[in-house]
Amino acid sequence: MRARFIVTEVLRGLRRNLSMVISVVLVTFVSLTFVGAAALIQQQVRLLQDDWYDLVEVSVFLCPRGSTAPTCANGEAPPEQVDALRGVIDTELADVVDTTYFESKEQAFATFRENYPDGYQGTQLTVDDMQASYRLTLVDPSQHEVVADVLGGRDGVEVVEDQRAVFEPVFLALNRLSLLAGGLAIVMLAAAVLLVTTTIRLSAVSRRRETGIMRLVGASNLFVQLPFLLEGAIAAVAGSVLAVGGLWLAVRHLVTDWLEQSVNWVAYIDTGDVLQVAPLLVGIAVGLAVLSSVVTLHRYTRV
């Protein structure tokens, strides 16, 4: 009997404030879409970092002819310096470096000819214009600074370059996009809370007579307030379900079916990641709806 009464009251409240309920659903949908998008962008950044950082190398470029670097004052690095650097890599950096590959000037020129058969920007280079280098893959890519500290500044080494620097702007842009989505989500969530509060208040005011009768017959606070709590929670959950559905469709069609097929050498998030985020979105929706409802009902339906 009590359950039937509560269900009837909830349906009546939703019908009386239909326009406000729809507003709550839409605002919750938009705000939680931004929350989910921020979480998915962060997941994409982690995937790219795990995938790319394991592939990047630290390049130790040896002194070529005509270099003005202080460590190249004696000209092109002779074989003795090249061998000495290999010894340093094999001893002092043995725990840091995973694999070591030496690229001679001839190999560098062959790679250059393969990539630029017509010359670079109209300039034809020769073997003497190339420079030898060591290409190091690290056990832990975050330890690139250790390599730079040990090898940088040594005679025969012109510069030590970390390929991570190529990817950092991409990660920075994605992180900023995630922060932007998070900021918009906060604004929209605040709007959703205000709408839930307004909807519950209007519903409570319009049903003061019924709640008054319930108080006279000894109904508890929970029994009086439960229909209003359920109204806010149902609207918020509906918005969160729409947000999950929208994110799922976006990832399925924009990422999996289009982007992954166009650029297939990058690791992407998938619909499984959306389903992992879904409980968070539903939990946020229910939590905000219940919290705002309780605060409002404490004033308007208090026994």
N, C-alpha and C positions, 0 to 999 in steps of 0.2 A: 504493500500500500504506500509506504513512504517512498520507495524507489519510483513507483509510478507517478506520485505527486511531484517529485523532483524533476523527473523527465518532462512532465507536462509544463512545469514552470520554466524550465530551460528553453523548451521549444517556444513557449509564449514570449519569453524575453527576446529570443533571437528574432522572432517575427515582428515584435513591436519596434525593435531598433535595427531593422534590416540594413538600412543605409549606413549606419554607424558600424555595424558588424562587417559589412563589405569593406568599409574604409580601413578597419583594423586588419582585415585579411590582406588587403593590398599593400598597406604600409609595412606590415610584418613580412610579407613576401619580398618586397624590395630590400628592406634592411637586412634580412637574413641572406638574401642573395649576395649582397656585398660582403657579409661576414664569411659566407662559404667561399666566395671568390678569393678573398684575402687568404684564407686557409689553403686553398688549392694552389694559389700562386706560390706560397711558401713551400708547399710540397714539391712543386715543379722546380723551384730553385734548388732544393735539396737533391732532387734527382739529377739535375744538371751538374751540380758540384760533385756528387759521387761518381758520375759518369765521366766528366771531363777532367777533373783533377787527377784521376788515375792515369790519364793518357798524356798529360802535359809533361814537357821536358824542361830541364834547365840547360841552357846552351852556354857553353864556355867558349867564346870566340877568341882565337889566338891572334897574336899580332900579325897583321898583314904588312906589306910594303907601304911605306909612306904614312903610317899611322902617327898621329900627333899625341897619342895617349902617353902619359908619363912612364907607364910600364913598358912602352914600346920604343924607348929611346935608342935601343941597340938594333932597331929594325925588325925584320920579320923573325918570328920565333924559330930558332934553329931546332933540329931534331933532339938535341940534348934537353932543351927546355920542355919540349913536348913529352919526352919520356919521363922527365922529372915530375911533370904535372900528373901523369898517369900514376906514378908512384904515390903521390899525395892522395889521389882519389882512392887508390886501392888500400891505403893504410889509414889516414886520418878520417876519411869519409866512408870507411868500409861499412859502418852500421847505418849510414844514411842513404847511400846510393844503392839502388837495386841492380840496375844494368848500366853499362858504359859502352857508348858507341863513338868511335873516332871517325870523323868525316874529313878526308883530305881535300886539298884544293881541287884536285882533279874530280873527285866525287861531287864536290859542291858545284863545279862547273857543269858536270853532266846533269845534275838536278836543275840547274839554272836553264840549260838549253832545253830541257824537257818542259819546263814551265813557261819559258819565254823563248820560243823558237825564232821569233822575229826581233829579239833584243828587248831590253827593258826601256820603255819610253823612248824608243828610237835609237838607243845607245847599244852598240855591240861591245860586249865585254869579253875578256880572255881569261885563261886559267890564272894568269898572274894577278888579275883583279879580284880573285876569290880569296877567301881566308879559311884556314882549317879550323875545326872546332871539335869539342867533345860534347856529345849529347847524353845527358844523364837523366834517367828515370829514378825517382826517389821511392824509398820504402813508404815514407809518409810525406805526401806532397806539401804539407804545411811547413816542412823543415827546409824550404828553399833558401831561407836566410842563412842557415848554417853553411850551405855550399858557398853562398856569396861571401860570407865572412872568411872562409878558409881559402878560397881561390881568388877572390877579388883583390886586386892590388899586387899580385905576384908578377914578377918579370915574365913576359911572354904572353900574359893574359890581357887582352884589350878591354873586354867587358864580359860580365856574367848576366845573362838575361833569363828571366823566368816567364814562361809562356802563360802563367796564370794571369799576368797583367793584361793579356788580350781579352780574357773572359770577365775580369772584374767589372768593367763598365756594363756588361749585360746583366750581371747579377745585381749591380747597384740599381739599374733601371727597374728590374723586376721587384726588388725590395721596396723601392719607392712607390711603385704601382700598388704593391700590397698594402703599404701604409696609407695610401690614398683611399683604397677600397675600405680599409679599416676605419679611417676617419669618417667617411660617408656613412658607413654602417652605424657608427655611434650616433650620428645625427639622426638617422632614420629610426634607430631603436628608441631614441628619446621621444621622437614623434609617435612611435607605436605605443609607448607607455602612456603618453598623454591621451591618446585616442582610447586606449583601453580604460583608463581612469574616467574619461568623460562618458564612455558608453555605459560603464557600470553605474556611474552616478545617476545618469538619466534613467536607467532601468530601475535603480533603487528608489528614486523619487517617484516614478510613475506607479510603483507598487507598494507605496507606504501603507496603504490600507490593508493589503494582504499581510505584509510583515507585521503590522500592528496586531492583527487578529492572531497571528502565530505566536507573538510574544504573550498575548493574553492567555492563551491556552497552554503556556509553559514550554514552548519550543526552545531548544538550545540555540546558542549563537551559530554553531556549525550547521544545524539544520536550516536556519534562516538564511545563512550566507552561502551555503553550498550551491544553490542554483545560479547565483551571480558569479561565483568562482568558475563554475563549469562553462558559463557563457563566454567569459574572457578566455579561458583555456582553449575552448573549441575554436574560437576565432583565430587565436594565435597559432594553434597547431595546424589549422587549415593553411595559414600563411606559410608556416615552415614546410609543410608538405609541398606546396607550390614551389617554394624556393629550391627544395631538393630536386623536384622534377625538372625545374628550369635548368639547374646546374647539370643534371644528368644529361638532358638533351643537348646542352651546349657542349659538354665534353664529348659526348658520343658523336655528334655531327661535325663540330668545328675542329676538335682535336683528333679523335680516332679516325673518322672517315675522311677528313680533308687534310689537316696539317700533317698527320703522321704519314699519310700516303705521299704528300708532296716533299716533305723533308724527313726521310726515314732513317737518318743517321743520328737522331737525337732521341733521348729517352723522354717519354711523355707520361703525364698522369693519365689515368683511365677512369672508367665509370666505377670501378671498385674503390677508388679514392673518394669519389663523391659519396658512396654508401658509408664509408668510414667517417665522413664529416657529418652525415645525416643525424646521428644521435646528438651531436653537439648542437646542431641547429634546433632540433625539436626541444632539447633541454633548455636552451636559452629562451625559446618562445614560451614554454610552460612556466619557467621561473619568473620571467618578467611579467607575464599575465597574472600569475598568482600573487606576486608581490604587490603589484599595483592595485589589484583587486582587494587584497586584504587591507591595504592602507585606506582605500576609499570606503570599504564596507565598515571599517571600524567606526567611522563617523556616522554613516547613514543608516546602519541596521543594528547598531549596538543595543543590546538588551539593557 
